[in-house]
């Protein structure tokens, strides 16, 4: 029964993490090698914390990727066509059904409100990823991105109004309409839509994964700006902290410092420490070579006392206005077919194409 399915919180045990390898036709072109080195670091970290990697890869890059992965890598390469590498926003989400199986679900992806061509990305689940799963993919015609949705183990879903109410996503769809959709597709029973907070340079219209994240012990990690009271972000992020305190007073807040990073054109980049990935007993934390890195690491250790905090340099990712969570999507246990799980024990494999 669909209604018994609930979106799995990120801290549940995972078998794999999905990534999409940067290729020359993506926006990574100016920093391609630097971006690829970062991806290799992410792959190594995911493997270190006992998960395999499902890697979408342009067919022309498969041989090169194989040559660059270490002997102990556990990676399944899927030759694929895709527009860009932000798999958080087009890779399938996973709900847990009443029998404990992971059930893949997808929403429609239209390039964050038709800002960019996403026609290939929107087909990735049906073309390449759904066939890896035990249960069939369930699809919704509603536009929504994984980075716009954050859930805890009680079925409390977070999102932001700026993202959801962009008319180029779903026209005049209301918050109540979204609540009904997310209850049906994701099994959420509480839905909080945040009004405040936005990072300059963010193309996603305020994805919640750049702003507020749950912890397993009734905490909230918030990308704040308490360290930069003169910053243009201070008022909005302070209002976000106040809003979270009002909406979720029982949750302890862990406020992250705000870095100030600009690109060569002088544009502020949306560097967020809240854009982390939980991989089993580790938190893969983006750092940016900034003075705030150490404080962010310390705060995250307080927020996730039972996890290892694994910093990963993501300074190249933010040049393209995203970070670590944006490029990744976790796959909880009991979702993938056993034949897929077994490939990880074989090292690096290339998935057979039809």
C-alpha positions as CSV (number, residue, x, y, z in Angstrom):
1,X,0.0,0.0,0.0
2,X,1.5,3.3,-1.1
3,X,0.3,5.2,2.0
4,X,2.5,3.1,4.3
5,X,5.7,4.2,2.5
6,X,7.8,6.9,4.2
7,X,10.8,8.8,2.9
8,X,14.0,7.4,4.6
9,X,16.0,10.0,6.7
10,X,19.5,10.3,5.5
11,X,21.1,8.9,8.7
12,X,19.7,5.4,8.1
13,X,22.2,2.8,6.9
14,X,23.0,3.0,3.2
15,X,24.3,0.5,0.7
16,X,25.4,3.1,-1.9
17,X,25.6,6.7,-3.0
18,X,24.8,7.9,-6.5
19,X,27.1,10.4,-8.3
20,X,27.4,11.7,-11.8
21,X,31.0,12.1,-13.2
22,X,31.8,15.6,-14.4
23,X,32.3,15.5,-18.2
24,X,33.5,18.2,-20.7
25,X,29.9,19.1,-21.8
26,X,28.8,20.0,-18.3
27,X,29.3,23.3,-16.5
28,X,32.4,21.9,-14.9
29,X,34.4,22.4,-18.1
30,X,36.5,25.4,-16.8
31,X,37.6,23.3,-13.7
32,X,37.2,19.8,-15.1
33,X,40.3,18.2,-13.6
34,X,39.9,19.9,-10.2
35,X,36.2,18.8,-10.1
36,X,37.1,15.2,-11.0
37,X,39.7,15.1,-8.2
38,X,37.1,16.2,-5.7
39,X,34.8,13.5,-7.0
40,X,37.5,10.9,-6.5
41,X,37.9,12.1,-2.9
42,X,34.2,11.8,-2.4
43,X,34.2,8.3,-3.9
44,X,37.0,7.2,-1.6
45,X,35.2,8.6,1.5
46,X,31.9,6.9,0.6
47,X,33.8,3.6,0.2
48,X,35.7,4.1,3.4
49,X,32.4,4.3,5.3
50,X,31.1,1.0,3.8
51,X,29.0,2.1,0.9
52,X,29.4,1.5,-2.8
53,X,29.1,4.2,-5.5
54,X,26.8,4.1,-8.4
55,X,28.4,6.4,-10.9
56,X,26.7,7.8,-14.0
57,X,29.4,8.4,-16.6
58,X,29.5,9.7,-20.1
59,X,30.4,6.7,-22.4
60,X,33.6,8.4,-23.7
61,X,34.8,8.8,-20.1
62,X,34.4,5.3,-18.9
63,X,37.9,4.1,-19.6
64,X,39.4,7.2,-18.1
65,X,37.3,6.8,-14.9
66,X,38.3,3.2,-14.5
67,X,42.0,4.1,-14.8
68,X,41.7,6.7,-12.1
69,X,39.8,4.7,-9.5
70,X,41.9,2.9,-6.9
71,X,42.3,-0.8,-6.6
72,X,40.1,-0.9,-3.6
73,X,37.3,1.2,-5.0
74,X,33.8,-0.2,-5.0
75,X,32.1,1.5,-7.9
76,X,29.4,0.5,-10.4
77,X,29.8,2.7,-13.5
78,X,26.6,3.3,-15.6
79,X,27.3,4.7,-19.1
80,X,24.7,7.4,-19.4
81,X,23.7,10.7,-21.0
82,X,23.0,13.6,-18.6
83,X,23.0,17.4,-18.6
84,X,24.9,18.0,-15.4
85,X,26.0,16.3,-12.2
86,X,23.5,17.6,-9.5
87,X,22.1,14.1,-8.9
88,X,20.6,15.2,-5.6
89,X,17.9,16.9,-7.6
90,X,17.1,14.3,-10.2
91,X,18.2,10.9,-8.7
92,X,15.4,8.9,-7.1
93,X,14.4,9.3,-3.5
94,X,13.9,6.2,-1.4
95,X,10.8,5.5,0.8
96,X,10.7,2.5,3.1
97,X,7.6,0.3,2.7
98,X,5.8,-1.6,5.4
99,X,7.8,-4.7,4.7
100,X,11.2,-2.9,5.0
101,X,12.0,-2.6,1.3
102,X,13.3,0.6,-0.2
103,X,10.9,1.9,-2.7
104,X,12.3,4.4,-5.3
105,X,10.2,7.5,-6.1
106,X,10.9,10.4,-8.4
107,X,9.5,13.8,-9.1
108,X,9.8,15.7,-12.4
109,X,13.0,17.8,-12.7
110,X,12.9,20.9,-14.9
111,X,16.2,22.6,-14.2
112,X,15.1,24.5,-11.0
113,X,12.2,26.3,-12.6
114,X,13.4,26.1,-16.3
115,X,16.7,27.9,-15.6
116,X,18.7,25.3,-17.4
117,X,18.1,22.4,-19.8
118,X,17.5,19.3,-17.8
119,X,15.8,17.1,-20.4
120,X,18.5,14.3,-20.1
121,X,18.7,14.6,-16.3
122,X,14.9,14.2,-16.0
123,X,15.2,10.8,-17.7
124,X,18.1,9.4,-15.7
125,X,15.9,7.4,-13.3
126,X,13.8,5.7,-15.9
127,X,16.8,5.1,-18.3
128,X,19.5,4.0,-15.9
129,X,18.7,3.9,-12.2
130,X,15.3,2.3,-11.6
131,X,16.4,-1.0,-13.0
132,X,18.9,-1.4,-10.2
133,X,16.2,-1.4,-7.6
134,X,14.1,-4.3,-6.2
135,X,10.8,-2.4,-6.4
136,X,9.5,-0.5,-9.3
137,X,10.0,3.3,-9.6
138,X,7.0,5.4,-8.7
139,X,6.8,8.8,-10.6
140,X,5.0,12.0,-9.9
141,X,4.3,14.7,-12.5
142,X,4.9,17.4,-9.9
143,X,8.3,19.2,-10.2
144,X,10.4,18.9,-7.0
145,X,14.0,18.4,-6.3
146,X,15.7,16.2,-3.6
147,X,17.7,19.1,-2.3
148,X,14.4,20.9,-1.5
149,X,13.2,18.2,0.9
150,X,14.5,17.2,4.3
151,X,12.9,14.6,6.6
152,X,13.4,13.1,10.0
153,X,12.5,9.7,11.4
154,X,9.1,10.9,12.6
155,X,7.9,11.9,9.1
156,X,8.5,15.6,9.6
157,X,9.3,17.1,6.2
158,X,11.0,20.5,5.7
159,X,11.1,22.7,2.6
160,X,11.1,26.4,1.7
161,X,8.4,28.6,0.2
162,X,10.8,30.4,-2.2
163,X,11.5,27.2,-3.9
164,X,8.1,25.6,-3.9
165,X,6.2,28.7,-4.9
166,X,8.3,29.5,-8.0
167,X,5.6,29.5,-10.6
168,X,7.9,28.0,-13.2
169,X,8.0,24.8,-11.2
170,X,4.3,24.0,-10.7
171,X,2.3,27.0,-11.7
172,X,-0.1,28.1,-9.1
173,X,0.2,25.0,-6.9
174,X,-0.3,25.9,-3.2
175,X,1.5,24.8,-0.1
176,X,-1.6,22.7,0.8
177,X,-1.4,21.1,-2.6
178,X,2.3,20.3,-2.0
179,X,1.4,18.9,1.5
180,X,-1.1,16.5,-0.2
181,X,1.4,15.4,-2.8
182,X,4.3,14.9,-0.3
183,X,2.0,12.9,2.0
184,X,1.0,10.7,-0.9
185,X,4.5,10.3,-2.4
186,X,6.7,10.4,0.7
187,X,4.4,9.5,3.6
188,X,5.2,12.7,5.6
189,X,2.8,13.5,8.4
190,X,4.1,17.0,9.3
191,X,5.1,19.6,6.8
192,X,7.0,22.8,7.7
193,X,7.7,25.3,5.0
194,X,10.3,27.9,5.9
195,X,9.9,31.5,4.7
196,X,13.3,32.9,5.6
197,X,16.9,32.4,4.5
198,X,18.6,32.4,1.1
199,X,22.2,32.4,-0.1
200,X,23.4,34.8,-2.8
201,X,24.3,32.9,-6.0
202,X,22.0,30.0,-5.2
203,X,20.2,28.9,-8.4
204,X,17.8,26.6,-6.6
205,X,15.6,29.3,-5.0
206,X,16.6,28.4,-1.5
207,X,16.9,24.6,-1.3
208,X,16.5,23.5,2.3
209,X,19.7,21.4,2.1
210,X,21.7,24.7,2.0
211,X,19.9,26.0,5.0
212,X,18.5,23.6,7.6
213,X,19.1,19.9,8.3
214,X,17.7,17.5,10.9
215,X,19.9,15.5,13.2
216,X,18.8,12.1,14.6
217,X,18.5,13.4,18.2
218,X,16.0,16.2,17.6
219,X,18.5,18.8,16.5
220,X,18.6,21.3,13.7
221,X,21.8,22.2,11.9
222,X,21.3,25.7,10.5
223,X,23.5,27.7,8.1
224,X,23.6,30.8,10.2
225,X,25.7,34.0,10.0
226,X,26.3,34.8,13.7
227,X,30.0,35.3,12.8
228,X,29.2,38.0,10.2
229,X,26.8,40.5,11.6
230,X,27.6,43.0,8.9
231,X,27.0,40.5,6.1
232,X,24.1,40.9,3.7
233,X,23.0,37.4,4.7
234,X,22.8,38.2,8.5
235,X,19.2,39.4,8.7
236,X,17.7,36.6,6.6
237,X,19.6,33.8,8.3
238,X,18.9,35.2,11.7
239,X,15.2,35.3,10.8
240,X,15.6,31.7,9.7
241,X,17.0,30.7,13.1
242,X,14.1,32.5,14.8
243,X,11.6,30.9,12.5
244,X,13.0,27.4,13.3
245,X,12.8,28.1,17.0
246,X,9.2,29.1,16.7
247,X,8.2,26.2,14.5
248,X,10.3,23.5,16.2
249,X,10.9,24.7,19.8
250,X,11.8,21.3,21.0
251,X,14.8,21.1,18.6
252,X,18.2,22.2,19.7
253,X,19.9,24.4,17.2
254,X,23.5,24.0,15.9
255,X,24.4,27.1,14.1
256,X,27.1,27.0,11.5
257,X,29.4,29.9,10.6
258,X,29.1,31.6,7.3
259,X,32.1,31.8,4.9
260,X,32.5,34.7,2.5
261,X,33.7,33.4,-0.9
262,X,33.5,35.2,-4.2
263,X,34.5,34.1,-7.7
264,X,36.9,35.8,-10.1
265,X,34.0,37.9,-11.4
266,X,33.3,39.2,-7.9
267,X,30.1,37.2,-7.4
268,X,29.3,35.9,-4.0
269,X,29.2,32.1,-4.0
270,X,26.6,30.1,-2.0
271,X,29.1,28.2,0.2
272,X,27.1,26.3,2.9
273,X,28.4,24.0,5.5
274,X,24.9,22.6,5.8
275,X,25.3,20.9,2.5
276,X,26.8,17.8,4.0
277,X,26.1,14.1,3.2
278,X,25.5,11.5,5.9
279,X,27.1,8.1,4.9
280,X,26.5,5.5,7.5
281,X,28.4,6.5,10.7
282,X,30.1,9.5,9.0
283,X,29.2,13.0,8.1
284,X,31.0,14.0,4.9
285,X,31.3,17.8,5.5
286,X,32.1,20.3,2.8
287,X,34.9,22.7,3.7
288,X,36.2,25.5,1.5
289,X,39.7,26.4,2.7
290,X,38.3,29.3,4.8
291,X,38.9,30.5,8.3
292,X,35.4,29.2,9.3
293,X,36.2,25.6,8.4
294,X,37.4,24.6,11.9
295,X,34.4,26.1,13.6
296,X,32.1,24.3,11.3
297,X,33.8,21.0,12.0
298,X,33.5,21.5,15.7
299,X,29.9,22.5,15.5
300,X,29.1,19.5,13.4
301,X,30.7,17.2,15.9
302,X,28.4,18.6,18.6
303,X,25.4,18.1,16.3
304,X,26.4,14.5,15.3
305,X,28.2,13.2,18.4
306,X,27.8,9.5,17.3
307,X,29.3,10.2,13.8
308,X,32.8,10.7,12.5
309,X,33.1,14.1,10.9
310,X,35.0,13.7,7.6
311,X,35.9,17.1,6.0
312,X,36.2,17.2,2.2
313,X,37.5,20.1,0.3
314,X,34.6,21.3,-1.9
315,X,36.0,24.7,-2.9
316,X,35.7,23.8,-6.6
317,X,32.1,22.6,-6.2
318,X,31.0,26.0,-5.0
319,X,32.5,27.7,-8.0
320,X,29.5,26.1,-9.8
321,X,27.1,27.3,-7.1
322,X,26.7,23.9,-5.3
323,X,28.4,21.6,-2.9
324,X,28.7,18.1,-1.6
325,X,25.0,17.2,-0.8
326,X,24.0,18.6,-4.2
327,X,26.2,16.2,-6.1
328,X,25.1,13.1,-4.2
329,X,22.1,10.9,-3.4
330,X,22.1,8.1,-0.9
331,X,20.5,4.7,-1.4
332,X,19.3,3.0,1.8
333,X,19.7,-0.7,2.5
334,X,17.3,-3.2,1.0
335,X,16.7,-1.0,-2.0
336,X,19.1,-2.3,-4.6
337,X,18.9,-5.8,-6.2
338,X,21.3,-8.3,-4.7
339,X,23.0,-8.5,-8.1
340,X,23.9,-4.8,-7.8
341,X,25.2,-5.1,-4.3
342,X,27.4,-8.0,-5.3
343,X,29.1,-5.9,-7.9
344,X,30.6,-3.7,-5.2
345,X,32.6,-6.6,-3.8
346,X,34.2,-7.0,-7.3
347,X,35.8,-3.6,-7.2
348,X,35.1,-1.4,-10.3
349,X,32.5,-2.7,-12.7
350,X,30.8,-1.3,-15.8
351,X,27.0,-1.9,-15.9
352,X,26.0,-3.8,-19.0
353,X,24.0,-1.5,-21.4
354,X,21.0,-2.8,-23.3
